[in-house]
Amino acid sequence: MEFDFTTLPAPDRYRLLTNFVVPRPIALVSTRSPGGANNAAPMSFFNVFSQEPPLLILGIQGRCGEEKDTLANIRREGAFVVNMVDMSLAEAMIVCGVNFEAGIDEIAFAGLTAVPGVKVPAPRIAESPCSMECRVERILDWPNRGLVLGEVVEMHVRDDCLDAAGRYVRPEAYQPIARLHADNYLTSDRQFTLSKPAHLLPYEERPSKSKA
């Protein structure tokens, strides 16, 4: 099958892209409304973009031709928090995706706990295994779509997610979920290790046993 994306209707492009670009990590994005209420919304058009500078990227589509509260809040405050989602947050994450009226505290409605940000005005979600406070680096706009680049300025990680040195993730403790297609998700509880063949690496990069 061939699909001409220059003529294909947007809903069909969405269906094909989200069916095949999987799994997509979920950002439960928390912001603050003009009246000071906490806002949270899940985004699967999301990923890490760079480590230097440390950038995350969000793609936020409007609803019925109007800008979503999340994007409006990000524009106004210049900040947001990305909260990663594991199985313990899955049901609450779905609740946060409901189209609530503006001003509703979605974090509280979903039974989650808002904690004030350290470096940004937006709250983080205490139950998240990892939350990243971000300042807006830039926003690129298209009709009914905003692409947000956020610089990570503070990261909060649940203690059990990392080893004692604070360097590597403990896979048995951090098992994020990701979106597949439609309403299908998966979790990372079936992880495996895949390393480059040692004999193809430069000598100084080979595991110690291979150097002997």
C-alpha positions, 0 to 999 in steps of 0.5 A, a space after each residue: 500500500 502507498 499513501 500520499 501524505 500530501 493529499 491524505 486527510 489529516 485523520 488518516 495521517 494521524 491513524 497511520 502515524 500513530 499506528 506505526 510510530 510506537 510505542 510512544 512515551 506518555 508525558 502527563 503534563 502539569 501546568 497552572 491555569 490563570 486562576 491558579 488551578 492545577 491542570 494536567 493532561 497526557 501527551 503521547 506526541 512527546 520525547 526527549 530531544 537533546 541532552 545538551 541543552 537538555 530539551 523535551 518536545 511536546 506536540 499539542 493539537 488544538 480541540 475544535 479549532 481552539 487552543 488546549 488549556 495546556 498550551 495556553 498555560 504554557 504560553 502564559 507561564 513559560 513553564 510546565 512539568 512533564 510527569 512520567 507515567 507508570 502502571 500505578 498512574 495509568 488510571 489517573 492519567 486517563 482521567 486527566 485526559 477527559 475534556 474538563 471545563 477550564 479551571 478544574 483541578 485535574 490533578 486533585 480530581 484524578 486523586 493525585 497529589 500536586 507538589 509546588 515546583 522548585 524552579 517553575 510555577 507549575 506543580 509536579 505530581 508526587 506519585 510520578 516516578 520521574 518529574 521534569 520541571 521545564 522552562 519554555 525554550 521556544 514554541 513553533 506554531 502551525 494551524 491548530 498545532 503547537 510544538 513546544 521545546 522545553 529545557 529541563 531545569 530540575 528533575 525529581 526521581 523516586 528513590 527506588 528508581 535508581 541504583 545506589 549511585 544514582 546513575 542507572 535505572 532499576 528496571 524492576 522499579 521503573 516500568 513506564 507505560 507507553 501508547 500504541 494505537 487507539 486505546 492500546 498501551 504497553 508496559 516495559 515489564 518485559 525488558 531485555 539487554 541487547 549490546 553491540 558485538 564486543 569484537 566490533 567495538 574499539 578496543 578501549 570500549 570493549 568489556 573487560 573480559 573482551 580486552 583480556 
